[in-house]
């Protein structure tokens, strides 16, 4: 029994005991008073009657007539006259009187009407003794009415007492509940500050809890800041603050191998006259100019979709992003960089090359194509922008109209399926199957990267996400299905109220299967639309499905937002996993991320494992499980 119920029980029980005790004591007191009143009445009536009869020289017949007349008035239950020798001369007794009082009440509180006695005499001669008893019905009625009125008054008082008790309990309950929520929040790594109670004892408790929360929050923030610093040190160029070459190559590999990602662009910038600038201005001033270039690229990175700016070497910089047209961006970069170096030398040359890529292109081929465009621009001898030759990618892009027809036809004909990839623990246990949507075009199954970019532009992602969720539920509903399934959702989809309602309806239709469904959204989409994700979680909470973030770690500085998202897991971005066996900085970063994530009571998985060395290294860093091509090769237990 909870403390509140115990307090309520104590208040009600004590009030009830007080009411019953007061009622019983009052009733007994009233009964005693009525008994005494009846005794006195009987005694007085007998004395008055005896005195009246003694003043007459009364005959036995006349005495009987007087007694009969007196008895017939109905005020007495019995009248009895005996002679001096105890012989009964007259004895009149009334029948049992009908009383409007419950019999149980009369049995519980009997009223004893003590007979009143007096001597009848004639001068000094004793004629007899008269004994009379008054009716007790009036006393019972008076006592019963008194009890009812007192019970009503005490009940009203009890209700007032309970109301006051409720007010007191509410005053105590609210701060206690706040402290309980605060303690639960601490276990879930949510740091809640509660207002201090006006109750002195509870004020001390809430003050102590607030201090504890602030301390834990400070420790958590310090740990997050330390890891963010470590991530920056491991993956950034010391001079410009941009990503270094190692981190950039890892992110580039992840970008071109990410099946559900849209197409993107790569820009490479070469500062051809940097050596002359360094010789003329000195190292410090040259570094200041490079920092300005870095800040310029960071500004572009911030405003581009999945943007990543990097310094590849002393003279080369790169900018990787998705969806945007690279040509105007490259031209703007050329103009802005020229403005930075115009004060150093008018002969400074900026050579820029750019190219587009889709899923499946080899990173080395992409770099070679764009680098060739940079070399072509550099050969001119003046600042210039050049586009790389078209990349040799299978299935050249179609028009938006053609793609729209193909996607809608595939949906209408149900030419859809899911491919599955295992997420495996270190002991070989499968956590879940990660799914990827496939559509059939012209008899060939196409991966999501081929059609998702155009689907997003056409507003079809919600429809595709719902199809993927339904396919996963159908698979989970099969009697031989024993492994959970994860489905990737678009950040664009979860912002739609209609999508959330439809998805909840689909999940609610198969509640048993929904408990084994894992839904994950890209980190950047969640942090960019944090309120939409909170509502998404609230809408799907009753279905008991798992929720998580994929591509986690790119915006680690926003980890404080994870406190109240109530996630179940995160998947660390493959850019940090790539070549992890030789990158000690990223090893320390991932190990720290695992520590913080586990403190948040979340599971932590690794994405995009491609080599045995990466898998061996990750197994030592505290991750719960991993996925990627190498995991699929070592554990080929799932149908692709």
C-alpha positions as CSV (number, residue, x, y, z in Angstrom):
1,X,0.0,0.0,0.0
2,X,1.4,3.4,-1.0
3,X,2.2,6.0,1.6
4,X,-0.6,8.3,0.4
5,X,-3.2,5.5,0.8
6,X,-1.8,4.7,4.2
7,X,-2.2,8.3,5.2
8,X,-5.7,8.4,3.8
9,X,-6.6,5.2,5.6
10,X,-5.2,6.7,8.8
11,X,-7.2,9.9,8.4
12,X,-10.4,8.1,7.5
13,X,-10.0,5.5,10.3
14,X,-9.1,8.1,13.0
15,X,-12.1,10.3,11.9
16,X,-14.4,7.2,11.9
17,X,-13.2,6.2,15.3
18,X,-13.7,9.7,16.6
19,X,-17.2,9.9,15.1
20,X,-18.3,6.5,16.4
21,X,-16.8,7.2,19.8
22,X,-18.5,10.6,20.1
23,X,-21.8,9.2,18.9
24,X,-21.7,6.3,21.3
25,X,-20.7,8.5,24.3
26,X,-23.4,11.1,23.4
27,X,-26.0,8.3,23.1
28,X,-25.1,6.7,26.4
29,X,-25.2,10.1,28.1
30,X,-28.6,10.9,26.6
31,X,-30.0,7.5,27.6
32,X,-28.8,8.0,31.2
33,X,-30.4,11.4,31.2
34,X,-33.7,10.1,29.9
35,X,-33.7,7.2,32.4
36,X,-33.2,9.6,35.2
37,X,-36.0,11.8,33.9
38,X,-38.4,8.9,33.7
39,X,-37.5,7.8,37.2
40,X,-38.1,11.3,38.6
41,X,-41.4,11.6,36.6
42,X,-42.6,8.2,37.9
43,X,-41.7,9.1,41.5
44,X,-43.3,12.5,41.3
45,X,-46.5,11.2,39.7
46,X,-46.8,8.4,42.2
47,X,-46.3,10.9,45.2
48,X,-48.9,13.4,43.8
49,X,-51.4,10.6,43.1
50,X,-50.9,9.0,46.6
51,X,-51.2,12.4,48.3
52,X,-54.4,13.1,46.3
53,X,-55.9,9.8,47.3
54,X,-54.9,10.1,51.0
55,X,-56.9,13.3,51.4
56,X,-60.1,11.4,50.7
57,X,-61.8,8.7,52.7
58,X,-61.8,6.5,49.7
59,X,-63.6,3.2,49.2
60,X,-62.0,0.3,47.3
61,X,-64.5,0.6,44.5
62,X,-63.9,4.3,44.2
63,X,-60.1,3.7,44.2
64,X,-60.5,1.3,41.4
65,X,-62.5,3.7,39.4
66,X,-59.9,6.5,39.9
67,X,-57.0,4.2,38.9
68,X,-58.9,3.0,35.8
69,X,-59.7,6.6,34.8
70,X,-56.1,7.6,35.3
71,X,-54.8,4.5,33.4
72,X,-57.1,5.1,30.4
73,X,-55.4,8.4,29.7
74,X,-52.6,6.4,28.2
75,X,-49.7,8.0,29.9
76,X,-48.7,5.0,31.9
77,X,-47.5,1.6,31.0
78,X,-48.7,0.1,34.4
79,X,-50.4,1.2,37.6
80,X,-50.5,-1.2,40.6
81,X,-52.0,-0.8,44.1
82,X,-51.2,-3.2,46.9
83,X,-52.5,-3.3,50.5
84,X,-50.2,-3.1,53.5
85,X,-49.8,-6.8,53.5
86,X,-48.6,-6.9,49.8
87,X,-51.8,-8.2,48.4
88,X,-52.6,-6.7,44.9
89,X,-55.7,-4.7,44.9
90,X,-55.5,-3.2,41.5
91,X,-53.1,-4.0,38.6
92,X,-53.5,-2.3,35.2
93,X,-50.9,-3.0,32.5
94,X,-50.8,-1.6,28.9
95,X,-50.2,-3.7,25.9
96,X,-46.8,-3.3,24.0
97,X,-46.8,0.1,22.5
98,X,-45.9,0.6,18.8
99,X,-42.8,2.8,18.6
100,X,-41.4,4.4,15.4
101,X,-37.9,3.4,16.5
102,X,-35.9,0.4,15.1
103,X,-35.9,-2.6,17.3
104,X,-32.1,-3.0,17.0
105,X,-31.7,0.5,18.5
106,X,-34.1,-0.3,21.4
107,X,-32.1,-3.6,22.0
108,X,-28.8,-1.8,21.8
109,X,-29.8,1.2,24.0
110,X,-32.6,0.0,26.3
111,X,-34.4,2.6,28.5
112,X,-35.3,1.4,31.9
113,X,-38.4,3.2,33.3
114,X,-38.0,2.8,37.1
115,X,-41.4,2.5,38.9
116,X,-42.4,5.4,41.1
117,X,-43.9,4.3,44.5
118,X,-45.8,6.2,47.2
119,X,-47.9,5.3,50.3
120,X,-51.7,5.9,50.4
121,X,-52.9,6.6,53.9
122,X,-55.9,7.9,55.7
123,X,-54.7,9.9,58.7
124,X,-52.2,7.7,60.5
125,X,-53.7,4.5,58.9
126,X,-51.8,3.1,55.8
127,X,-54.3,2.0,53.2
128,X,-51.8,0.7,50.6
129,X,-49.0,1.4,48.2
130,X,-49.3,2.7,44.6
131,X,-46.7,1.9,42.0
132,X,-46.7,3.3,38.5
133,X,-44.5,3.3,35.4
134,X,-44.7,5.9,32.6
135,X,-44.5,4.9,28.9
136,X,-40.9,5.0,27.5
137,X,-41.9,5.4,23.9
138,X,-41.4,9.2,24.0
139,X,-38.0,8.7,25.5
140,X,-37.0,6.2,22.8
141,X,-38.3,8.6,20.1
142,X,-36.3,11.5,21.7
143,X,-33.2,9.4,22.0
144,X,-33.5,8.2,18.3
145,X,-34.0,11.7,17.0
146,X,-31.1,13.0,19.0
147,X,-28.9,10.2,17.7
148,X,-29.8,10.9,14.1
149,X,-29.2,14.6,14.4
150,X,-25.9,14.0,16.2
151,X,-24.8,11.5,13.5
152,X,-25.6,14.0,10.8
153,X,-23.6,16.7,12.6
154,X,-20.7,14.4,13.2
155,X,-20.8,13.1,9.6
156,X,-20.6,16.7,8.3
157,X,-17.8,17.4,10.7
158,X,-16.0,14.2,9.4
159,X,-16.4,15.3,5.8
160,X,-14.9,18.7,6.7
161,X,-12.0,16.9,8.5
162,X,-11.4,14.7,5.4
163,X,-11.5,17.7,3.1
164,X,-8.9,19.5,5.3
165,X,-6.9,16.2,5.4
166,X,-7.0,16.1,1.6
167,X,-5.7,19.7,1.4
168,X,-2.9,18.8,3.7
169,X,-2.1,15.6,1.8
170,X,-2.1,17.6,-1.5
171,X,0.3,20.1,0.0
172,X,2.6,17.2,0.9
173,X,1.9,15.1,-2.1
174,X,2.8,17.6,-4.8
175,X,6.4,18.3,-3.7
176,X,6.8,14.5,-2.9
177,X,5.6,13.6,-6.4
178,X,8.0,16.2,-7.8
179,X,10.9,14.7,-5.9
180,X,9.8,11.2,-7.1
181,X,9.7,12.4,-10.7
182,X,13.1,14.1,-10.2
183,X,14.5,10.8,-8.9
184,X,13.1,8.8,-11.8
185,X,14.5,11.4,-14.2
186,X,17.9,10.9,-12.6
187,X,17.7,7.2,-13.4
188,X,16.8,8.0,-16.9
189,X,19.5,10.7,-17.1
190,X,17.0,13.6,-17.2
191,X,18.0,16.5,-15.0
192,X,14.9,18.1,-13.6
193,X,15.0,21.1,-11.2
194,X,11.9,21.3,-9.0
195,X,10.6,24.4,-7.0
196,X,11.3,24.1,-3.3
197,X,8.3,23.2,-1.1
198,X,7.0,25.6,1.6
199,X,6.9,22.7,4.1
200,X,10.2,22.9,6.0
201,X,11.0,19.2,6.0
202,X,10.1,18.8,2.3
203,X,12.0,22.0,1.5
204,X,15.2,20.5,2.8
205,X,14.5,17.3,0.7
206,X,13.8,19.2,-2.5
207,X,16.8,21.5,-2.0
208,X,19.1,18.4,-1.5
209,X,17.7,16.7,-4.6
210,X,18.1,19.9,-6.7
211,X,21.7,20.1,-5.6
212,X,22.3,16.5,-6.5
213,X,20.7,17.0,-9.9
214,X,22.9,20.1,-10.6
215,X,25.9,18.1,-9.6
216,X,25.1,15.2,-11.9
217,X,24.2,17.5,-14.7
218,X,27.5,19.3,-14.3
219,X,29.4,16.0,-14.3
220,X,27.5,14.8,-17.4
221,X,28.2,18.1,-19.2
222,X,31.9,18.0,-18.3
223,X,32.1,14.4,-19.7
224,X,30.3,15.4,-22.9
225,X,32.5,18.4,-23.3
226,X,35.6,16.3,-22.8
227,X,34.5,13.8,-25.4
228,X,33.5,16.6,-27.8
229,X,37.0,18.1,-27.4
230,X,38.5,14.6,-27.9
231,X,36.4,14.2,-31.1
232,X,37.6,17.5,-32.4
233,X,41.2,16.8,-31.7
234,X,41.0,13.4,-33.3
235,X,39.2,14.5,-36.4
236,X,40.1,18.1,-37.0
237,X,42.8,20.2,-38.5
238,X,44.6,22.1,-35.8
239,X,45.0,25.3,-37.9
240,X,41.6,25.7,-39.5
241,X,39.3,23.7,-37.2
242,X,38.0,21.8,-40.3
243,X,37.9,18.0,-40.5
244,X,41.2,16.4,-41.2
245,X,41.9,14.2,-44.2
246,X,41.5,10.9,-42.3
247,X,38.1,11.9,-41.0
248,X,37.0,13.3,-44.3
249,X,37.9,10.1,-46.2
250,X,36.0,8.0,-43.7
251,X,32.9,10.2,-44.0
252,X,33.2,10.2,-47.8
253,X,33.3,6.4,-47.8
254,X,30.3,6.3,-45.6
255,X,28.4,8.8,-47.8
256,X,28.8,6.8,-51.0
257,X,28.1,3.5,-49.3
258,X,25.0,4.6,-47.4
259,X,22.1,2.9,-49.1
260,X,19.3,5.2,-48.0
261,X,21.2,8.4,-48.6
262,X,20.5,10.8,-51.5
263,X,23.0,11.8,-54.1
264,X,25.6,14.4,-53.2
265,X,28.4,16.7,-54.5
266,X,32.1,17.1,-53.8
267,X,34.1,20.3,-54.1
268,X,37.9,20.4,-53.9
269,X,39.7,23.7,-53.5
270,X,43.4,24.2,-54.2
271,X,45.3,27.3,-53.1
272,X,48.0,27.2,-55.7
273,X,49.9,30.2,-54.6
274,X,50.0,29.4,-50.9
275,X,53.7,28.7,-50.7
276,X,54.5,32.1,-52.1
277,X,52.1,33.8,-49.7
278,X,53.7,31.9,-46.8
279,X,57.2,33.0,-47.9
280,X,56.1,36.6,-48.3
281,X,53.9,37.1,-45.2
282,X,55.4,34.5,-42.8
283,X,53.8,31.5,-41.1
284,X,51.6,33.3,-38.6
285,X,49.9,35.6,-41.1
286,X,49.4,32.8,-43.5
287,X,47.8,30.7,-40.8
288,X,45.5,33.6,-40.1
289,X,44.4,33.6,-43.8
290,X,43.9,29.8,-43.7
291,X,41.7,30.2,-40.6
292,X,39.6,32.7,-42.5
293,X,39.2,30.1,-45.3
294,X,38.3,27.6,-42.7
295,X,35.6,29.8,-41.2
296,X,34.2,30.5,-44.7
297,X,33.9,26.7,-45.3
298,X,32.4,26.2,-41.9
299,X,29.7,28.7,-42.7
300,X,28.9,26.8,-45.9
301,X,29.0,23.5,-44.0
302,X,26.4,24.8,-41.6
303,X,23.9,25.8,-44.3
304,X,24.3,22.7,-46.5
305,X,22.5,19.4,-46.1
306,X,24.9,16.9,-44.4
307,X,27.7,19.4,-45.1
308,X,31.3,18.5,-44.2
309,X,34.3,20.8,-44.8
310,X,37.8,19.5,-44.5
311,X,41.5,20.4,-45.1
312,X,43.0,17.5,-47.1
313,X,46.6,18.8,-47.0
314,X,48.5,22.1,-46.8
315,X,46.9,23.6,-50.0
316,X,43.8,21.5,-50.6
317,X,40.4,21.9,-49.0
318,X,37.1,19.9,-49.6
319,X,33.4,20.4,-49.1
320,X,31.1,17.4,-49.1
321,X,27.3,17.8,-49.1
322,X,24.0,16.4,-50.5
323,X,21.2,17.5,-52.8
324,X,22.4,21.1,-53.6
325,X,23.6,22.2,-57.0
326,X,27.4,22.5,-56.6
327,X,28.1,24.9,-59.4
328,X,26.9,28.2,-57.8
329,X,28.4,27.1,-54.5
330,X,31.8,26.5,-56.1
331,X,31.7,29.9,-57.8
332,X,30.8,31.7,-54.6
333,X,33.6,30.0,-52.8
334,X,36.0,31.1,-55.5
335,X,34.9,34.8,-55.1
336,X,35.0,34.7,-51.3
337,X,38.5,33.1,-51.1
338,X,39.9,35.6,-53.6
339,X,38.7,38.4,-51.3
340,X,40.5,36.9,-48.4
341,X,43.8,36.7,-50.2
342,X,43.6,39.8,-52.2
343,X,45.5,41.7,-49.6
344,X,48.4,39.2,-49.7
345,X,49.1,39.1,-53.4
346,X,47.1,39.9,-56.5
347,X,48.7,36.9,-58.3
348,X,47.1,34.4,-55.8
349,X,45.3,31.5,-57.7
350,X,42.4,29.5,-56.5
351,X,41.5,26.3,-58.4
352,X,38.2,24.6,-57.7
353,X,36.8,21.4,-59.1
354,X,33.5,19.8,-58.3
355,X,31.5,16.7,-59.2
356,X,28.3,14.8,-58.3
357,X,28.0,11.3,-57.0
358,X,25.4,8.6,-56.3
359,X,25.2,5.5,-54.2
360,X,27.7,2.8,-55.3
361,X,30.5,5.0,-56.7
362,X,34.0,4.1,-55.4
363,X,35.4,6.9,-53.2
364,X,38.8,6.7,-55.0
365,X,37.0,7.2,-58.4
366,X,35.1,10.2,-57.1
367,X,38.3,11.8,-55.7
368,X,40.2,11.1,-58.9
369,X,37.5,12.7,-61.1
370,X,37.2,15.8,-59.0
371,X,40.9,16.1,-58.6
372,X,41.3,15.9,-62.3
373,X,38.9,18.8,-62.6
374,X,41.0,20.8,-60.1
375,X,44.1,20.0,-62.1
376,X,42.4,21.2,-65.2
377,X,41.4,24.5,-63.5
378,X,45.0,24.9,-62.1
379,X,46.5,24.4,-65.6
380,X,44.8,27.5,-66.8
381,X,47.0,29.6,-64.5
382,X,44.1,31.8,-63.2
383,X,41.5,31.3,-60.6
384,X,38.8,29.1,-62.1
385,X,36.0,26.6,-61.4
386,X,35.8,23.3,-63.4
387,X,33.3,20.5,-63.3
388,X,34.5,16.9,-63.4
389,X,33.5,14.5,-66.2
390,X,30.4,12.5,-65.7
391,X,31.0,9.5,-63.4
392,X,30.5,6.1,-64.8
393,X,27.6,5.0,-62.5
394,X,25.3,2.3,-63.5
395,X,21.6,3.3,-64.0
396,X,22.0,6.9,-65.1
397,X,19.5,9.3,-63.4
398,X,16.1,9.6,-65.1
399,X,13.8,12.6,-65.2
400,X,11.7,13.4,-62.2
401,X,8.6,12.6,-64.1
402,X,9.9,9.2,-65.2
403,X,11.1,8.3,-61.7
404,X,7.7,9.3,-60.3
405,X,5.9,7.0,-62.7
406,X,8.3,4.1,-61.9
407,X,7.9,4.6,-58.1
408,X,4.2,4.9,-58.1
409,X,3.8,1.9,-60.4
410,X,6.1,-0.2,-58.2
411,X,3.9,0.7,-55.2
412,X,0.6,0.0,-57.0
413,X,1.9,-3.4,-58.2
414,X,3.3,-4.2,-54.8
415,X,6.8,-4.6,-56.3
416,X,8.3,-3.9,-52.9
417,X,10.3,-5.9,-50.4
418,X,12.8,-5.5,-47.6
419,X,16.4,-6.6,-47.6
420,X,17.8,-7.5,-44.1
421,X,21.2,-7.0,-42.5
422,X,22.2,-8.4,-39.1
423,X,23.1,-6.3,-36.0
424,X,25.2,-8.7,-34.0
425,X,26.5,-8.7,-30.4
426,X,30.1,-9.7,-29.6
427,X,28.9,-13.2,-28.6
428,X,27.2,-13.7,-32.0
429,X,23.7,-13.0,-30.8
430,X,21.5,-11.1,-33.2
431,X,19.9,-8.0,-31.7
432,X,17.7,-7.3,-34.7
433,X,17.7,-7.3,-38.5
434,X,18.2,-3.9,-40.1
435,X,15.9,-3.6,-43.1
436,X,16.3,-1.7,-46.3
437,X,13.5,-1.0,-48.8
438,X,13.8,-2.4,-52.4
439,X,11.6,-1.4,-55.4
440,X,11.4,-3.3,-58.6
441,X,11.8,-1.4,-61.9
442,X,11.8,-3.3,-65.2
443,X,12.4,-6.6,-63.5
444,X,15.3,-5.5,-61.4
445,X,15.3,-4.7,-57.7
446,X,16.7,-1.2,-57.0
447,X,18.3,-0.2,-53.6
448,X,16.8,2.7,-51.7
449,X,19.6,5.1,-52.7
450,X,18.4,5.0,-56.3
451,X,14.9,6.2,-55.7
452,X,14.8,7.9,-52.2
453,X,16.3,11.3,-53.3
454,X,13.7,11.7,-56.0
455,X,11.0,10.3,-53.7
456,X,11.8,13.0,-51.2
457,X,11.4,15.7,-53.8
458,X,8.1,14.2,-55.0
459,X,6.8,13.9,-51.4
460,X,6.6,10.1,-51.5
461,X,8.8,9.3,-48.5
462,X,5.8,9.0,-46.1
463,X,4.2,6.4,-48.4
464,X,7.5,4.5,-48.7
465,X,8.1,4.6,-44.9
466,X,4.6,3.3,-44.2
467,X,5.2,0.5,-46.7
468,X,8.5,-0.5,-45.1
469,X,6.9,-0.5,-41.6
470,X,4.0,-2.7,-42.9
471,X,6.4,-5.1,-44.5
472,X,8.4,-5.4,-41.3
473,X,5.2,-6.1,-39.3
474,X,4.1,-8.7,-41.7
475,X,7.5,-10.4,-41.4
476,X,7.3,-10.2,-37.6
477,X,3.8,-11.7,-37.6
478,X,5.0,-14.9,-39.2
479,X,5.0,-17.8,-36.8
480,X,8.7,-18.6,-37.5
481,X,9.9,-15.1,-37.0
482,X,12.1,-14.8,-33.9
483,X,14.3,-11.8,-34.6
484,X,13.3,-8.2,-34.2
485,X,13.4,-5.9,-37.2
486,X,14.6,-2.3,-37.5
487,X,13.1,0.2,-40.1
488,X,14.7,3.5,-41.1
489,X,12.3,6.4,-41.2
490,X,12.8,9.7,-42.9
491,X,13.1,12.8,-40.7
492,X,10.7,14.5,-43.2
493,X,8.1,11.8,-42.5
494,X,7.9,12.1,-38.7
495,X,7.1,15.8,-39.0
496,X,3.8,14.9,-40.6
497,X,0.8,14.5,-38.3
498,X,-1.0,12.4,-41.0
499,X,2.1,10.1,-41.2
500,X,2.2,9.6,-37.4
501,X,-1.5,8.8,-37.2
502,X,-1.2,6.3,-40.1
503,X,1.9,4.6,-38.6
504,X,0.3,4.4,-35.2
505,X,-2.8,2.7,-36.8
506,X,-0.6,0.2,-38.6
507,X,1.3,-0.6,-35.4
508,X,-1.9,-0.8,-33.3
509,X,-3.3,-3.3,-35.8
510,X,-0.6,-5.8,-34.8
511,X,0.4,-5.0,-31.2
512,X,2.3,-8.2,-30.6
513,X,4.5,-7.6,-33.6
514,X,4.9,-3.9,-32.9
515,X,6.8,-4.7,-29.7
516,X,9.5,-6.3,-31.8
517,X,9.8,-3.4,-34.3
518,X,12.7,-0.9,-34.0
519,X,12.2,2.5,-35.6
520,X,15.2,4.7,-36.2
521,X,15.6,8.3,-37.5
522,X,18.8,10.1,-38.7
523,X,20.5,12.1,-35.9
524,X,20.5,15.3,-38.0
525,X,16.8,15.0,-38.7
526,X,15.9,14.5,-35.1
527,X,18.0,17.4,-33.8
528,X,16.8,19.7,-36.5
529,X,13.1,18.9,-35.6
530,X,13.4,18.0,-31.9
531,X,9.8,19.0,-31.1
532,X,8.4,16.9,-34.0
533,X,10.4,13.9,-32.7
534,X,9.1,14.4,-29.2
535,X,5.5,14.3,-30.6
536,X,6.5,11.3,-32.7
537,X,7.6,9.5,-29.6
538,X,4.4,10.5,-27.7
539,X,2.2,9.2,-30.5
540,X,3.9,5.8,-30.7
541,X,4.6,5.2,-27.0
542,X,1.5,3.1,-26.5
543,X,2.7,0.7,-29.2
544,X,5.8,-0.3,-27.2
545,X,8.1,-0.3,-30.3
546,X,11.8,0.7,-29.9
547,X,13.0,4.1,-31.0
548,X,16.6,5.1,-31.8
549,X,18.9,7.4,-33.7
550,X,21.1,6.3,-36.6
551,X,24.3,8.1,-37.8
552,X,24.9,9.3,-34.2
553,X,27.9,11.3,-33.3
554,X,28.1,13.9,-36.0
555,X,26.4,16.4,-33.8
556,X,27.7,15.2,-30.5
557,X,27.7,18.7,-29.0
558,X,23.9,18.3,-28.9
559,X,24.0,15.2,-26.7
560,X,22.3,17.1,-23.9
561,X,19.1,16.9,-26.0
562,X,19.0,13.1,-25.5
563,X,18.0,13.4,-21.9
564,X,14.3,13.6,-22.5
565,X,13.9,11.9,-25.9
566,X,13.3,8.6,-24.2
567,X,15.2,6.6,-26.8
568,X,16.1,2.9,-26.6
569,X,19.3,3.0,-28.7
570,X,21.8,4.9,-30.9
571,X,23.9,3.8,-33.8
572,X,27.3,5.5,-34.1
573,X,27.9,6.9,-37.5
574,X,30.1,4.8,-39.8
575,X,32.4,7.8,-40.4
576,X,33.8,7.3,-36.9
577,X,33.9,3.5,-37.3
578,X,35.9,3.5,-40.6
579,X,39.6,2.6,-40.0
580,X,38.9,2.7,-36.2
581,X,41.6,0.0,-35.7
582,X,44.3,2.6,-36.6
583,X,42.6,5.8,-35.3
584,X,43.3,6.1,-31.5
585,X,41.5,9.4,-31.3
586,X,38.2,7.9,-32.6
587,X,38.7,4.8,-30.4
588,X,38.8,7.1,-27.3
589,X,35.8,9.0,-28.6
590,X,33.6,5.9,-29.3
591,X,34.6,4.4,-25.9
592,X,33.5,7.7,-24.2
593,X,30.3,7.8,-26.2
594,X,29.5,4.3,-25.1
595,X,30.0,5.3,-21.5
596,X,27.7,8.3,-21.7
597,X,25.1,6.4,-23.8
598,X,25.0,3.5,-21.3
599,X,24.6,6.0,-18.5
600,X,21.5,7.2,-20.3
601,X,20.3,3.6,-20.2
602,X,20.5,3.3,-24.0
603,X,22.1,0.6,-26.1
604,X,24.9,1.7,-28.4
605,X,25.6,0.0,-31.8
606,X,28.2,0.7,-34.5
607,X,27.3,1.2,-38.2
608,X,29.2,0.4,-41.4
609,X,31.9,-2.1,-40.1
610,X,33.8,-3.1,-43.3
611,X,36.9,-5.0,-42.1
612,X,37.7,-7.7,-39.5
613,X,40.2,-5.3,-37.8
614,X,37.4,-2.7,-37.3
615,X,35.1,-5.4,-35.8
616,X,37.8,-6.7,-33.4
617,X,38.6,-3.1,-32.3
618,X,35.0,-2.2,-31.7
619,X,34.3,-5.3,-29.6
620,X,36.8,-3.9,-27.1
621,X,35.3,-0.4,-26.8
622,X,32.1,-1.3,-25.0
623,X,29.6,-1.3,-27.9
624,X,26.6,-3.5,-27.5
625,X,26.5,-4.7,-31.1
626,X,27.6,-3.8,-34.7
627,X,26.4,-3.9,-38.3
628,X,27.9,-3.5,-41.7
629,X,29.3,-5.6,-44.6
630,X,31.9,-7.4,-42.4
631,X,29.2,-8.4,-39.9
632,X,27.1,-9.8,-42.7
633,X,30.1,-11.8,-44.0
634,X,30.9,-13.3,-40.6
635,X,27.3,-14.0,-39.6
636,X,25.5,-14.9,-42.8
637,X,22.5,-16.2,-40.9
638,X,19.9,-13.8,-42.3
639,X,18.2,-13.7,-45.7
640,X,19.4,-10.7,-47.7
